[in-house]
Amino acid sequence: MAHKISSDCISCGSCQSVCPCDAIFEGDGQYEINADLCVDCGACAAQCPVNAIEEA
């Protein structure tokens, strides 16, 4: 199951830099995760300073 970025995202980009499969991209107003590419490693969730990433 892929992770999901909530509306609490502050668009800092810290999650994108740690994603090993390039599943995170800058969307309209916040970052988003491509569920087809996400391998559910949790690296992004651990990196997020506002805890905006959780399992979908």
Backbone as a chain_set.jsonl record, in Angstrom:
{"seq": "MAHKISSDCISCGSCQSVCPCDAIFEGDGQYEINADLCVDCGACAAQCPVNAIEEA", "coords": {"N": [[0.85, -1.182, 0.0], [0.595, 2.164, -0.867], [1.983, 5.306, 0.309], [0.468, 8.414, 1.378], [0.167, 11.924, 0.906], [-0.965, 14.394, 3.006], [-3.159, 17.299, 3.3], [-1.757, 18.834, 5.037], [0.748, 19.269, 4.145], [3.616, 21.277, 3.635], [5.002, 21.901, 1.426], [7.839, 21.662, 1.369], [9.632, 19.923, 0.225], [11.348, 18.033, 1.309], [10.674, 15.359, 1.489], [10.705, 14.429, -1.141], [13.395, 14.358, -1.802], [14.382, 12.133, -0.448], [13.123, 9.918, -1.425], [13.464, 6.728, -2.712], [12.54, 5.745, -5.114], [11.671, 7.707, -6.798], [8.955, 8.547, -6.605], [7.645, 10.742, -5.695], [6.326, 13.886, -6.416], [6.079, 17.385, -7.303], [3.027, 18.742, -6.874], [-0.073, 20.479, -7.448], [0.127, 22.976, -5.435], [0.989, 21.379, -3.33], [3.098, 18.573, -2.462], [2.902, 15.334, -4.043], [2.274, 11.764, -4.142], [3.048, 9.225, -6.376], [1.217, 6.487, -6.581], [1.63, 4.169, -8.031], [4.353, 3.964, -8.314], [5.368, 4.04, -5.744], [6.958, 2.177, -3.194], [6.327, 1.725, -0.62], [8.208, 2.181, 1.462], [8.516, 4.038, 3.487], [10.388, 6.033, 3.926], [9.934, 8.678, 3.213], [7.905, 9.498, 4.971], [9.219, 9.42, 7.41], [10.955, 11.519, 7.064], [9.416, 13.831, 6.806], [8.756, 17.017, 8.115], [6.387, 17.907, 9.227], [4.728, 15.793, 9.634], [2.982, 14.993, 7.519], [2.654, 12.824, 5.927], [1.309, 9.675, 5.459], [0.289, 6.183, 5.66], [-1.729, 5.102, 3.004]], "CA": [[0.0, 0.0, 0.0], [1.392, 3.383, -0.998], [1.77, 6.385, 1.261], [-0.3, 9.544, 0.865], [0.517, 13.199, 1.514], [-2.19, 15.104, 3.38], [-3.198, 18.74, 3.055], [-0.849, 19.475, 5.989], [2.021, 19.456, 3.438], [4.063, 22.669, 3.536], [5.764, 21.966, 0.169], [9.261, 21.892, 1.63], [10.394, 19.065, -0.67], [12.266, 17.119, 1.991], [10.258, 13.985, 1.198], [11.098, 14.096, -2.505], [14.833, 14.097, -1.858], [14.732, 10.841, 0.152], [12.362, 8.833, -2.054], [14.376, 5.914, -3.51], [11.948, 5.331, -6.39], [11.187, 8.91, -7.495], [7.497, 8.503, -6.65], [7.095, 11.994, -5.165], [6.459, 15.006, -7.345], [5.43, 18.614, -6.871], [1.705, 18.882, -7.454], [-0.682, 21.796, -7.403], [0.058, 23.502, -4.077], [1.662, 20.5, -2.379], [3.703, 17.404, -3.086], [2.028, 14.172, -4.184], [2.971, 10.495, -4.315], [2.525, 8.355, -7.419], [0.997, 5.195, -5.921], [2.153, 3.088, -8.871], [5.804, 3.898, -8.139], [5.69, 3.938, -4.322], [7.214, 0.825, -2.706], [5.919, 1.718, 0.775], [9.375, 2.045, 2.339], [8.333, 4.919, 4.63], [11.467, 7.02, 4.063], [9.358, 10.024, 3.108], [7.159, 9.785, 6.199], [10.196, 9.685, 8.464], [11.633, 12.782, 6.753], [8.477, 14.951, 6.799], [8.825, 17.777, 9.364], [5.034, 18.216, 9.755], [3.987, 14.527, 9.68], [1.903, 15.068, 6.534], [2.656, 11.612, 5.109], [0.854, 8.473, 6.176], [-0.127, 5.092, 4.792], [-3.05, 5.317, 2.395]], "C": [[0.893, 1.242, 0.0], [1.09, 4.365, 0.128], [1.014, 7.522, 0.575], [0.12, 10.802, 1.621], [-0.763, 13.978, 1.766], [-2.086, 16.593, 3.063], [-2.336, 19.516, 4.048], [0.522, 19.762, 5.36], [2.354, 20.94, 3.32], [4.965, 22.881, 2.315], [7.243, 22.271, 0.366], [10.155, 21.035, 0.731], [11.315, 18.073, -0.003], [11.929, 15.654, 1.711], [10.759, 13.529, -0.168], [12.572, 13.694, -2.569], [15.228, 12.741, -1.279], [14.003, 9.663, -0.484], [13.278, 8.024, -2.983], [13.827, 5.535, -4.888], [11.333, 6.497, -7.165], [9.669, 8.931, -7.652], [6.859, 9.818, -6.22], [7.372, 13.121, -6.142], [5.701, 16.214, -6.814], [4.117, 18.758, -7.621], [1.211, 20.309, -7.367], [-0.85, 22.24, -5.952], [0.69, 22.63, -3.011], [2.264, 19.322, -3.138], [2.71, 16.246, -3.093], [2.876, 12.931, -4.399], [2.273, 9.696, -5.405], [2.43, 6.95, -6.824], [1.55, 4.027, -6.723], [3.663, 2.917, -8.716], [6.229, 3.678, -6.69], [5.855, 2.478, -3.906], [6.947, 0.706, -1.204], [7.086, 1.538, 1.752], [9.272, 2.933, 3.582], [9.413, 5.971, 4.826], [10.916, 8.438, 4.048], [8.638, 10.422, 4.391], [8.107, 10.124, 7.347], [10.867, 11.042, 8.291], [10.725, 14.005, 6.908], [8.467, 15.697, 8.139], [7.459, 18.091, 9.982], [4.137, 16.974, 9.8], [2.774, 14.512, 8.744], [1.797, 13.805, 5.679], [2.281, 10.412, 5.956], [0.462, 7.399, 5.183], [-1.548, 5.355, 4.282], [-4.002, 4.188, 2.734]], "O": [[1.834, 1.339, 0.787], [0.07, 4.259, 0.808], [0.934, 7.579, -0.652], [0.394, 10.756, 2.82], [-1.554, 14.198, 0.849], [-1.046, 17.074, 2.614], [-2.196, 20.732, 3.918], [1.36, 20.422, 5.975], [1.506, 21.756, 2.957], [5.613, 23.921, 2.189], [7.827, 23.05, -0.387], [11.313, 21.384, 0.501], [12.01, 17.329, -0.695], [12.82, 14.805, 1.701], [11.185, 12.386, -0.332], [12.939, 12.786, -3.314], [16.309, 12.241, -1.589], [14.249, 8.517, -0.11], [13.815, 8.576, -3.944], [14.577, 5.054, -5.738], [10.553, 6.28, -8.092], [9.156, 9.293, -8.712], [5.649, 9.991, -6.367], [8.49, 13.29, -6.63], [4.8, 16.085, -5.985], [4.096, 18.88, -8.846], [2.004, 21.24, -7.228], [-1.852, 21.917, -5.314], [0.908, 23.092, -1.891], [1.969, 19.11, -4.315], [1.801, 16.182, -2.265], [4.04, 13.019, -4.788], [1.057, 9.509, -5.367], [3.45, 6.302, -6.59], [1.903, 2.998, -6.148], [4.19, 1.833, -8.964], [7.328, 3.185, -6.434], [5.009, 1.639, -4.217], [7.3, -0.299, -0.588], [6.963, 0.828, 2.749], [9.868, 2.625, 4.615], [9.363, 6.728, 5.795], [11.386, 9.3, 4.791], [8.755, 11.561, 4.844], [7.826, 11.01, 8.155], [11.3, 11.649, 9.27], [11.224, 15.11, 7.122], [8.204, 15.095, 9.18], [7.387, 18.499, 11.142], [2.925, 17.09, 9.983], [1.686, 14.078, 9.123], [0.94, 13.727, 4.799], [2.854, 10.167, 7.018], [0.318, 7.675, 3.992], [-2.433, 5.771, 5.03], [-5.156, 4.203, 2.305]]}, "num_chains": 1, "name": "protein.A"}
